[in-house]
Each structure stands twice: as structure tokens, then as C-alpha cells.
């Protein structure tokens, strides 16, 4: 559930029809702010809300651009910008030494595990895979957008794969790491 919550603004943006991108950006911004507010009330620190905070900033900028000019050339590349932003946020979290998945993992892991090197290493690996998946997705979407296929069925499939592949990796890698820790 934590990953769904983390990426809920992006899901909202994705399900709003492309022709209504300004409303999708605004809805995603409102969802991002609501998620942050709910998580802060629950006692979650901003260090565990890296992706959510970055998402809110992205959708605030995108909403301003989209409402200022709904026919902006940026619309054709909005999916590219989305994936590139996710790659940037995830990559920056690695560079800061606070992999964004660490905040998600801490929500379901006992505090005594949080400072252990294997726990941190697992999250560095997982965040690296998410970063790479977002970057590859952004690249593929840029090629499609350049070919005027930025909002095509193929682009949608690329975006879905950009999330499904790292989710599957995360599930399997965490299971393997937990099995190794038990054994």
C-alpha cells in the first residue's frame, strides 16, 4: 500500500485523459498535497516523503504551465517530463544518502532494523533500480513523443512497464533479502 500511496498523484495524472492534462496536473497536485498532509499528521517525517514532496513540486509547476497555455508544446512531452522527474527525484535521493524507498520500507519494518547496513543496502539497490527504470522510461517516451506518439497506446504501455518492472523487482529482491537474513 505504501508504494501506491507514494505514486498516487502519478496514477491520478495518468488516468485523466491527455486532452485534459491541466486538470490532471491540478488533481495530481491536490492528491500529492493531501498525501503529504495525511502522512505528516500520522507522524511521518519529510525524510520519508521525498518522492511525495518532489511530486507536489512537479505537479505545481506542470499545473501552472498547463493552465497558462493548455496547448503548450510541453503537453506532448508531459509523460517524458513525468518519468524524467521521477528519475531525478529517485536519483537525488540516492545522492543525498536517503534512498526514497527507505522511507517506505521504514513504515513496515521495526526501528531496530533501520540502521543496519543490509537494510540500507537493500534500499539503495531498490532505489537504484527504480531510478534506472524511470530513466529508461523517460528515454523511451522521449523517442515516442518525438515521433508524435507521446500519448499513444505504446506510450501508455511503456509507462506501465516503467512501474511494473521495478515493482516486481522490489517484491522479489525484498523476499530474497529477507530469506537470506533468516538463513
Rosetta blueprint (number, residue, H / E / L):
1 X L
2 X H
3 X H
4 X H
5 X H
6 X H
7 X H
8 X H
9 X H
10 X H
11 X H
12 X H
13 X H
14 X H
15 X H
16 X L
17 X L
18 X H
19 X H
20 X H
21 X H
22 X H
23 X H
24 X H
25 X H
26 X H
27 X H
28 X H
29 X H
30 X H
31 X H
32 X H
33 X H
34 X H
35 X H
36 X H
37 X H
38 X H
39 X H
40 X H
41 X H
42 X L
43 X L
44 X L
45 X L
46 X H
47 X H
48 X H
49 X L
50 X H
51 X H
52 X H
53 X H
54 X H
55 X H
56 X H
57 X H
58 X H
59 X H
60 X H
61 X H
62 X H
63 X H
64 X H
65 X H
66 X H
67 X H
68 X H
69 X L
70 X L
71 X L
72 X L
73 X H
74 X H
75 X H
76 X H
77 X H
78 X H
79 X H
80 X H
81 X H
82 X H
83 X H
84 X H
85 X H
86 X H
87 X H
88 X H
89 X H
90 X H
91 X H
92 X H
93 X H
94 X H
95 X H
96 X L
97 X L
98 X L
99 X L
100 X H
101 X H
102 X H
103 X H
104 X H
105 X H
106 X H
107 X L
108 X L
109 X L
110 X L
111 X H
112 X H
113 X H
114 X L
115 X L
116 X L
117 X H
118 X H
119 X H
120 X H
121 X H
122 X H
123 X H
124 X H
125 X H
126 X H
127 X H
128 X H
129 X H
130 X H
131 X H
132 X H
133 X H
134 X H
135 X H
136 X H
137 X H
138 X H
139 X H
140 X H
141 X H
142 X H
143 X H
144 X H
145 X H
146 X H
147 X L
148 X L
149 X L
150 X L
151 X L
152 X L
153 X H
154 X H
155 X H
156 X H
157 X H
158 X H
159 X H
160 X H
161 X H
162 X H
163 X H
164 X H
165 X H
166 X H
167 X H
168 X H
169 X H
170 X H
171 X H
172 X H
173 X H
174 X H
175 X H
176 X H
177 X H
178 X H
179 X H
180 X H
181 X H
182 X H
183 X L
